[in-house]
Amino acid sequence: MTAPLEIEGPAAPPRSNGELVFAEPWESRAFGMAVALYEAGAFTWPQFRSELIARIAAWEISGAADEPYNYYRLWLAALEEVLAGLCAVSTDEVTTRARALAGRPEGHDHRH
């Protein structure tokens, strides 16, 4: 089973010459996590797609001039919401983990 990624439209991931584009390593990890969880049957693609489109639409409506558009931030927020809705993870768990990761020293990775 492969995630049915859209080529065009609001849910379509950024591409260059047909290839997916990731500006930061975390973006590819968030992408891979969502696809892997979908392929494992954790949620349906329409569930995720609907949440992603809703997140994008909310960002557009908000006119968040102070927050630049970042597809993968919205992708990650959609994933978190879907998983929280399925009670696979709580919002508090996500917040706690995000704070812990944000507090790590710059350049920290898992290759020790």
Contacts in CASP RR format, 6 or more apart in sequence:
PFRMAT RR
TARGET T0000
AUTHOR 0000-0000-0000
METHOD contacts of the structure
MODEL  1
MTAPLEIEGPAAPPRSNGELVFAEPWESRAFGMAVALYEAGAFTWPQFRS
ELIARIAAWEISGAADEPYNYYRLWLAALEEVLAGLCAVSTDEVTTRARA
LAGRPEGHDHRH
1 38 0 8 1.000
1 39 0 8 1.000
2 35 0 8 1.000
2 39 0 8 1.000
3 34 0 8 1.000
3 35 0 8 1.000
3 38 0 8 1.000
3 39 0 8 1.000
3 45 0 8 1.000
4 45 0 8 1.000
5 12 0 8 1.000
5 13 0 8 1.000
6 12 0 8 1.000
6 13 0 8 1.000
6 49 0 8 1.000
7 15 0 8 1.000
10 52 0 8 1.000
10 53 0 8 1.000
10 56 0 8 1.000
10 57 0 8 1.000
11 49 0 8 1.000
11 52 0 8 1.000
11 53 0 8 1.000
11 56 0 8 1.000
13 20 0 8 1.000
13 21 0 8 1.000
13 31 0 8 1.000
13 71 0 8 1.000
13 75 0 8 1.000
14 20 0 8 1.000
14 21 0 8 1.000
14 71 0 8 1.000
15 21 0 8 1.000
20 28 0 8 1.000
20 31 0 8 1.000
22 28 0 8 1.000
22 31 0 8 1.000
22 72 0 8 1.000
23 72 0 8 1.000
24 72 0 8 1.000
26 72 0 8 1.000
27 72 0 8 1.000
27 75 0 8 1.000
30 72 0 8 1.000
30 75 0 8 1.000
30 76 0 8 1.000
30 79 0 8 1.000
31 72 0 8 1.000
31 75 0 8 1.000
33 79 0 8 1.000
34 48 0 8 1.000
34 75 0 8 1.000
34 78 0 8 1.000
34 79 0 8 1.000
37 43 0 8 1.000
37 79 0 8 1.000
37 83 0 8 1.000
38 44 0 8 1.000
38 45 0 8 1.000
38 48 0 8 1.000
42 83 0 8 1.000
42 86 0 8 1.000
42 88 0 8 1.000
43 82 0 8 1.000
43 83 0 8 1.000
43 86 0 8 1.000
47 82 0 8 1.000
48 78 0 8 1.000
48 79 0 8 1.000
48 82 0 8 1.000
51 78 0 8 1.000
51 79 0 8 1.000
51 81 0 8 1.000
51 82 0 8 1.000
52 74 0 8 1.000
52 75 0 8 1.000
52 78 0 8 1.000
54 78 0 8 1.000
55 74 0 8 1.000
55 77 0 8 1.000
55 78 0 8 1.000
55 81 0 8 1.000
56 71 0 8 1.000
56 74 0 8 1.000
59 67 0 8 1.000
59 69 0 8 1.000
59 74 0 8 1.000
80 89 0 8 1.000
80 91 0 8 1.000
80 94 0 8 1.000
83 89 0 8 1.000
84 90 0 8 1.000
84 91 0 8 1.000
84 94 0 8 1.000
END
